[in-house]
Amino acid sequence: MHAPAARPQRRPKRRISAFWLKQLHTWHWVSAAVSLVGMVLFAITGITLNHAASIAADPRVTQGGATLPPPVARALVPAPKATDAPLPPRVADAVAAATGLNPAGKPGEWSDAEVYVALPRPGGDGWVSIDRATGRVTTEITDRGWISYLNDLHKGRNSGTAWFWFIDVFAGACILFTLTGLLLLQLHARHRPSTWPLVGAGLVIPALIALFLIH
């Protein structure tokens, strides 16, 4: 008689649980490390935005000017077909070199007399105006301070492509942090009776405020 074939041994459930627990802890602390500074920044600016009306701002306006060399200014004489076309590259480079403001690639507002380029920025605004006949450049920069700057970063206002993608990556890290935290809560909940009542309160309280106290 042949001996019965040995059945493959199953991996103990404890080892499986230990493996996934280790993975959750790893992803939880990695996502926390990635999003830690961003979370502090967005939490602080959440408070400053909530109290924006109470925080006094003292905008500082700086005006400047320059004159483009005639060969460069002549590039503005032929009007482009599109009324929102950007400045010609050689004109944009000359403006950046003379004023420190870079209008390259920004849409312009072309009229018979001038070209106006808006240059909004986090925490302020700016613009460049160029007289098409004389090449005279006029600039203005408005700086509303660091709090306004950080508030605009929170909103992603005029912050550029790099910051746009940072917000997406940061949001993804926060989602991973909270989901792994939720799974860790589930694993430890039987030893901590207050876990689910606290999680439920975190859901119910803002829901009740939104339903009954927001008008």
Secondary structure, DSSP 8 states (H G I E B T S, - for coil): ------------HHHHHHHHHHHHHHHHHHHHHHHHHHHHHHHHHHHHHHTGGGS----EEEEEEEE--HHHHGGGSS--SSTT----HHHHHHHHHHHS---TT--EEE-SSEEEEE--BTTEEEEEEEETTT-EEEEEEEE--HHHHHHHHHHTTT-HHHHHHHHHHHHHHHHHHHHHHHHHHHHHGGG-TTHHHHHHHHHHHHHHIIIII--
